[in-house]
């Protein structure tokens, strides 16, 4: 049967395709929430916003842009000059990938690692954060995370691949590209906390802070501070640097 010359089966297929695509997007963007805690959509933000003094932005290379074009995809780019989000309207970014969703997602990243400014070894070293699935669907949202040396990033360094039956539909990332391990910490946990407190005009005497030691199960350092009813937790994290990539790009291109 046809309507205005179009097959009903084709119309229904198109409608279901749109539903599946939207489902992928929902799974893809909700995946990180389970990795980093619950999101409160209703209450006002608690405390001050995060402080980020990094500046600069890296432009994608001609090689990266050509790869996106060869896939027939559309991409947006983040401040590290890596893919922020990429999809192919009316199709998949890749089809027929073998293996389980996690292995297939990692191998797709490896095949297209130039988009994320990663070496082959860096792709191998990506840490699996989660493999999210959607009820009543074969779709997976596979989330990987970079490490800088032995440290996890405070933010950024994530790559999420939406994949179903060996077909990659959507990718988003905050990949910071290959970066060297950070230098050893120059501040003790107590010194770091005192500086952070002073930055928000909360002046505390060193004698009012007691280091309770490392909580081995979580690898967080616990502090007891006079005036706070609960102990405070700190951990070492890495923060990716735009300037490292900018310097590398200038060395390679002179721009």
Secondary structure as UniProt FT lines:
FT   STRAND          2..3
FT   TURN            4..5
FT   STRAND          6..7
FT   HELIX           8..36
FT   HELIX           62..71
FT   STRAND          74..77
FT   TURN            79..80
FT   STRAND          83..87
FT   TURN            89..90
FT   HELIX           101..111
FT   HELIX           113..116
FT   HELIX           120..125
FT   STRAND          127..133
FT   TURN            135..136
FT   STRAND          139..145
FT   STRAND          147..148
FT   TURN            149..150
FT   STRAND          151..153
FT   STRAND          158..164
FT   TURN            165..166
FT   STRAND          167..173
FT   HELIX           189..199
FT   TURN            200..201
FT   HELIX           206..208
FT   STRAND          209..215
FT   TURN            216..219
FT   STRAND          220..225
FT   TURN            226..227
FT   STRAND          232..234
FT   HELIX           242..253
//
